[in-house]
Amino acid sequence: MRESARQHQYVERQSGRVCDEQLYWDSAVRFLYSSVRENAPRLFAAMTSARMSSFLAFLNYESFVGRSVAGGRRFMGRHGIDFTECVEEGPTPATLSQIFERKIRYWETRPMSKESKHIVAPADSRMVWGGLHWDAPLFIKGKFFELEELLGGVADWRRFIDGDWAVFRLTPEKYHYSHSPVAGVVRQFASLDGSCHACNPAAVVEVITPYSKNRRDVTIIDTDIPGGSGVGLVAMVEVAALMIGDIVQCTSVEKYRAPTGMSPGLFLHRGSPKSRYRPGGSTDVLLFERGRIRVSDDLFRAQQRRDVHSRLSLAFGAPLVETEVRVRSTIAQRVTVERDLE
């Protein structure tokens, strides 16, 4: 691979700065998804299986080997993890897994708009968005996921066929809770089996529709109810990845208190914790019905930048730049009836 193709950059939303990403295990991922995938398909299938993923997660994040190689304090220093945000103050965690599963004072450190029409980011992550309709500003069909396969029969996929989507990639150093992007009631929920492909952009561009092939939790949220966000049905898909041990559904109404599992009839509060990844990198996917939301202008502009070296742009032949967003920050807003009539 050319040196330029190995580089990957993203835009920091708060400053607009272009940043180089340090991709974790990049050489190993590129080797796995090129040489191994092409020449040893059975070995590739075994390496991306849920069982192997859990073993690699233990080896890297829990075992003595992982602690000695990565080291909690060194990992924090390299990646600027701010432990002053954490709910619990104390000594440096002994394992990387404890770093990934940290709780933060999000109600103070991740402020949220009081506007009920705003949709918020589900995670500290790097975001891209697009449409499933041909005239969308970014129409990339069948690259990140196949809609019907992604939802796996949990909901009528046709409700989203002409809608909008957003993908949020959590890198391993991120805060690993996902929060509800909208307010609404859970209509359907299911955990679906699958592989554990990496979230690294190199893997995403090599494997067709990786997100609809991985292990994932699918939640269908009805927001057209009293107290809801009023943007129709929203699908939130939490996708496991290479070295993800588990997706834990643990929604809380206030802070992290009294967490409960996911089930139909449960009301989700916008911006409240919904789930936790254990551990490593992972991805959230949001699906919206057509014409119900409008993405924030600054995110649209950042994604179209041509001065950013993105592996996604290089692979798909169109500007596709990730923007780093913070959980509970506004990413879109509800489209009103008045706007539709203009």
C-alpha positions as CSV (number, residue, x, y, z in Angstrom):
1,M,0.0,0.0,0.0
2,R,1.3,3.5,-0.9
3,E,2.4,5.6,2.0
4,S,-0.4,8.2,1.2
5,A,-3.0,5.4,1.3
6,R,-1.8,4.5,4.8
7,Q,-2.5,8.0,6.2
8,H,-5.9,8.8,7.5
9,Q,-7.1,12.2,8.7
10,Y,-10.3,13.6,10.2
11,V,-11.6,17.0,11.2
12,E,-11.9,18.1,14.8
13,R,-15.3,19.7,15.0
14,Q,-14.7,22.2,17.8
15,S,-11.6,23.8,16.1
16,G,-12.0,22.8,12.4
17,R,-8.4,21.4,12.7
18,V,-7.3,18.6,10.4
19,C,-5.9,15.8,12.5
20,D,-3.8,12.7,11.7
21,E,-5.3,9.6,13.2
22,Q,-3.1,7.0,14.9
23,L,-4.9,3.8,13.8
24,Y,-4.6,1.0,16.3
25,W,-3.0,-2.3,15.0
26,D,-3.2,-0.8,11.5
27,S,-0.5,-3.0,10.0
28,A,-2.1,-6.1,11.5
29,V,-5.5,-5.1,10.2
30,R,-4.3,-4.3,6.7
31,F,-2.5,-7.7,6.6
32,L,-5.6,-9.5,7.8
33,Y,-7.9,-7.8,5.3
34,S,-5.6,-8.1,2.3
35,S,-3.2,-11.1,2.4
36,V,-5.1,-13.4,4.9
37,R,-8.6,-12.6,3.5
38,E,-7.5,-13.3,0.0
39,N,-5.2,-16.3,0.5
40,A,-6.6,-18.0,3.6
41,P,-10.4,-17.4,3.8
42,R,-10.9,-20.0,6.5
43,L,-8.3,-18.4,8.7
44,F,-9.8,-15.0,8.0
45,A,-13.2,-16.2,9.1
46,A,-11.8,-17.7,12.3
47,M,-9.9,-14.5,13.1
48,T,-13.0,-12.4,12.7
49,S,-15.3,-14.7,14.7
50,A,-16.9,-13.7,17.9
51,R,-14.9,-16.3,19.9
52,M,-11.5,-15.1,18.6
53,S,-12.5,-11.5,19.1
54,S,-13.3,-12.2,22.7
55,F,-10.0,-14.0,23.2
56,L,-8.0,-11.2,21.6
57,A,-9.8,-8.6,23.7
58,F,-8.8,-10.5,26.9
59,L,-5.2,-10.9,25.7
60,N,-4.9,-7.2,24.9
61,Y,-7.0,-5.5,27.5
62,E,-7.2,-7.8,30.6
63,S,-4.1,-10.1,30.7
64,F,-0.7,-9.5,32.0
65,V,0.6,-9.3,28.4
66,G,-1.8,-6.5,27.6
67,R,-0.9,-4.6,30.7
68,S,2.8,-4.9,30.2
69,V,2.7,-3.9,26.5
70,A,0.2,-1.1,26.6
71,G,0.1,0.0,30.2
72,G,-2.8,2.1,31.5
73,R,-0.7,5.2,32.3
74,R,1.2,5.1,29.0
75,F,-2.0,4.6,27.0
76,M,-3.6,7.6,28.8
77,G,-0.6,9.7,28.1
78,R,-0.3,8.9,24.4
79,H,-4.0,9.6,23.7
80,G,-4.7,12.5,26.0
81,I,-7.4,10.7,28.1
82,D,-8.7,13.2,30.7
83,F,-9.4,11.3,33.9
84,T,-10.6,14.4,35.6
85,E,-13.9,13.9,33.7
86,C,-14.5,10.6,35.5
87,V,-17.2,10.1,38.0
88,E,-14.8,8.2,40.3
89,E,-11.4,9.7,41.1
90,G,-8.7,7.3,42.1
91,P,-5.5,5.5,41.0
92,T,-4.8,4.8,37.3
93,P,-6.8,1.7,36.2
94,A,-4.8,-1.5,36.2
95,T,-6.1,-2.7,32.8
96,L,-7.0,-1.0,29.5
97,S,-10.5,-2.5,29.9
98,Q,-11.1,-0.4,33.0
99,I,-10.1,2.7,31.0
100,F,-12.5,1.9,28.2
101,E,-15.4,1.3,30.6
102,R,-14.9,4.5,32.6
103,K,-17.9,6.6,33.5
104,I,-17.7,10.4,33.0
105,R,-19.7,13.3,34.4
106,Y,-21.4,13.8,31.1
107,W,-24.0,16.1,32.6
108,E,-21.1,18.5,33.2
109,T,-18.5,17.7,30.6
110,R,-20.8,16.9,27.6
111,P,-23.4,19.7,27.8
112,M,-26.5,19.2,25.6
113,S,-28.8,21.6,23.8
114,K,-32.2,22.2,25.6
115,E,-33.9,22.4,22.2
116,S,-36.1,19.3,21.9
117,K,-35.9,19.4,18.1
118,H,-32.2,18.7,18.2
119,I,-30.8,15.2,17.6
120,V,-27.6,14.5,19.5
121,A,-24.5,12.4,18.9
122,P,-24.7,9.0,20.5
123,A,-21.0,8.7,21.3
124,D,-17.6,10.4,21.5
125,S,-16.7,9.3,18.0
126,R,-15.8,10.1,14.4
127,M,-18.9,10.6,12.3
128,V,-20.0,10.4,8.6
129,W,-23.5,10.7,7.3
130,G,-25.4,10.3,4.1
131,G,-28.7,9.4,2.4
132,L,-30.3,6.2,1.1
133,H,-32.1,8.2,-1.6
134,W,-30.5,8.8,-5.0
135,D,-30.7,12.6,-4.8
136,A,-29.1,12.8,-1.3
137,P,-25.9,15.0,-0.9
138,L,-24.0,11.8,-0.3
139,F,-25.5,8.7,-1.9
140,I,-23.3,5.7,-1.3
141,K,-25.4,2.5,-1.6
142,G,-24.3,-0.8,-0.3
143,K,-20.9,0.3,1.0
144,F,-21.2,0.5,4.7
145,F,-24.3,-1.7,5.1
146,E,-27.2,-3.3,3.3
147,L,-30.3,-1.9,4.9
148,E,-32.4,-5.1,5.0
149,E,-29.5,-7.2,6.2
150,L,-28.5,-4.6,8.8
151,L,-31.9,-4.6,10.5
152,G,-32.1,-8.4,10.3
153,G,-35.9,-8.6,10.3
154,V,-36.2,-6.6,13.6
155,A,-38.2,-3.9,11.8
156,D,-39.7,-3.1,8.4
157,W,-36.5,-1.9,6.6
158,R,-38.7,-0.2,4.0
159,R,-39.5,2.5,6.5
160,F,-35.9,3.7,6.1
161,I,-35.3,3.0,2.4
162,D,-35.2,6.6,1.3
163,G,-34.0,8.0,4.6
164,D,-30.8,9.3,6.1
165,W,-28.0,7.5,7.9
166,A,-25.1,8.4,10.2
167,V,-22.2,6.2,11.3
168,F,-20.2,6.9,14.5
169,R,-16.9,5.2,14.8
170,L,-15.6,4.8,18.4
171,T,-11.8,4.4,18.6
172,P,-10.4,2.4,21.5
173,E,-9.4,5.4,23.6
174,K,-12.9,6.9,23.5
175,Y,-15.5,7.0,26.3
176,H,-17.3,3.7,25.5
177,Y,-20.9,4.4,26.5
178,S,-23.5,5.1,23.8
179,H,-26.3,7.6,24.7
180,S,-29.7,7.8,23.1
181,P,-29.7,10.4,20.3
182,V,-33.5,11.0,20.6
183,A,-36.3,10.8,23.0
184,G,-38.9,8.1,22.4
185,V,-40.3,4.7,23.2
186,V,-38.6,1.4,22.3
187,R,-40.9,-0.5,19.8
188,Q,-38.5,-3.3,18.9
189,F,-35.2,-4.7,20.1
190,A,-33.0,-7.6,19.2
191,S,-29.4,-8.8,19.5
192,L,-28.2,-10.3,16.2
193,D,-25.3,-12.7,15.7
194,G,-22.5,-12.1,13.2
195,S,-18.8,-11.7,12.7
196,C,-16.5,-9.1,14.4
197,H,-14.9,-7.2,11.6
198,A,-12.6,-4.3,12.5
199,C,-13.8,-0.7,12.5
200,N,-10.5,0.5,11.0
201,P,-11.2,2.4,7.7
202,A,-8.9,-0.1,6.0
203,A,-11.3,-2.9,6.9
204,V,-14.4,-0.9,6.1
205,V,-13.2,-0.3,2.5
206,E,-12.1,-3.9,2.0
207,V,-15.2,-5.7,3.3
208,I,-18.5,-4.9,1.6
209,T,-21.2,-3.9,4.0
210,P,-19.2,-4.8,7.2
211,Y,-21.7,-3.2,9.6
212,S,-24.6,-5.5,8.5
213,K,-22.4,-8.6,8.9
214,N,-21.1,-8.0,12.4
215,R,-22.7,-8.8,15.8
216,R,-25.1,-6.0,16.6
217,D,-27.9,-4.8,18.8
218,V,-30.9,-3.2,16.9
219,T,-33.2,-0.8,18.7
220,I,-36.2,0.8,16.9
221,I,-37.3,4.0,18.7
222,D,-40.7,5.7,18.0
223,T,-40.3,9.4,18.6
224,D,-43.7,10.5,17.4
225,I,-45.2,10.3,20.9
226,P,-45.8,12.8,23.7
227,G,-42.4,13.9,25.0
228,G,-40.7,12.4,22.0
229,S,-38.3,14.1,19.5
230,G,-40.9,14.0,16.7
231,V,-38.7,12.7,14.0
232,G,-40.5,9.4,13.2
233,L,-39.0,6.0,13.7
234,V,-35.2,5.9,14.4
235,A,-33.1,2.8,14.2
236,M,-30.1,2.7,16.5
237,V,-27.7,-0.1,15.7
238,E,-24.8,-0.8,18.0
239,V,-22.1,-2.8,16.1
240,A,-19.5,-5.0,17.8
241,A,-16.1,-5.0,16.2
242,L,-12.8,-6.8,16.4
243,M,-11.8,-7.2,20.1
244,I,-15.2,-6.2,21.4
245,G,-16.2,-8.6,24.1
246,D,-19.8,-7.5,24.6
247,I,-22.5,-4.9,24.1
248,V,-24.2,-4.2,27.4
249,Q,-27.6,-2.5,27.3
250,C,-27.7,-0.4,30.5
251,T,-30.0,2.6,30.0
252,S,-30.4,5.1,32.9
253,V,-32.8,7.9,33.3
254,E,-30.5,10.0,35.5
255,K,-26.7,9.8,35.3
256,Y,-25.7,6.1,35.6
257,R,-28.2,5.2,38.3
258,A,-30.4,2.1,38.2
259,P,-29.4,0.8,34.8
260,T,-31.9,-1.4,33.0
261,G,-31.8,-3.6,29.9
262,M,-33.5,-2.9,26.7
263,S,-37.1,-4.0,26.0
264,P,-40.2,-2.8,24.1
265,G,-42.1,-0.1,25.9
266,L,-39.1,1.4,27.6
267,F,-38.9,5.2,27.2
268,L,-35.5,6.5,26.2
269,H,-34.5,10.0,27.3
270,R,-32.5,12.0,24.8
271,G,-28.8,12.2,25.8
272,S,-29.1,9.6,28.6
273,P,-26.8,6.5,28.7
274,K,-28.1,3.6,26.7
275,S,-25.4,1.0,26.3
276,R,-21.7,0.2,26.9
277,Y,-19.1,-1.5,24.7
278,R,-16.7,-3.9,26.4
279,P,-13.9,-3.1,25.2
280,G,-12.0,-1.9,22.2
281,G,-13.3,0.0,19.1
282,S,-16.9,-0.1,17.9
283,T,-19.6,1.6,15.8
284,D,-23.0,3.2,16.2
285,V,-25.3,3.4,13.2
286,L,-28.4,5.7,13.1
287,L,-31.2,5.4,10.5
288,F,-33.9,8.0,10.0
289,E,-37.0,8.1,7.9
290,R,-36.8,10.4,4.8
291,G,-37.4,14.1,5.3
292,R,-37.5,14.1,9.1
293,I,-34.1,15.5,9.9
294,R,-31.5,18.0,8.6
295,V,-27.9,17.5,9.4
296,S,-26.0,20.4,11.0
297,D,-24.4,22.6,8.3
298,D,-20.9,22.5,9.8
299,L,-20.9,18.7,9.6
300,F,-22.0,18.8,6.0
301,R,-19.2,21.3,5.1
302,A,-16.5,19.3,7.0
303,Q,-17.4,16.1,5.3
304,Q,-17.0,17.7,1.8
305,R,-13.5,19.1,2.5
306,R,-10.9,18.2,-0.1
307,D,-7.8,19.2,1.9
308,V,-8.2,16.2,4.2
309,H,-6.6,12.9,3.4
310,S,-9.3,10.4,4.2
311,R,-9.0,6.7,3.4
312,L,-12.8,6.7,2.9
313,S,-12.6,9.5,0.3
314,L,-9.8,7.7,-1.5
315,A,-11.7,4.4,-1.6
316,F,-15.1,5.7,-2.6
317,G,-14.0,8.4,-5.0
318,A,-16.0,11.2,-3.3
319,P,-15.3,13.5,-0.4
320,L,-16.1,11.4,2.7
321,V,-14.3,13.0,5.7
322,E,-15.0,12.0,9.2
323,T,-15.7,14.7,11.8
324,E,-14.9,14.1,15.5
325,V,-18.0,14.8,17.6
326,R,-18.7,14.6,21.3
327,V,-21.5,12.6,22.8
328,R,-24.7,14.7,23.3
329,S,-23.6,17.4,20.9
330,T,-26.1,18.5,18.3
331,I,-25.7,16.7,14.9
332,A,-29.1,17.4,13.3
333,Q,-32.5,18.9,13.9
334,R,-36.1,18.0,13.3
335,V,-37.6,19.1,10.0
336,T,-40.9,20.9,10.8
337,V,-44.0,20.8,8.8
338,E,-43.6,24.5,8.0
339,R,-40.2,23.7,6.4
340,D,-41.7,20.9,4.3
341,L,-44.3,23.4,2.9
342,E,-41.8,26.1,2.0
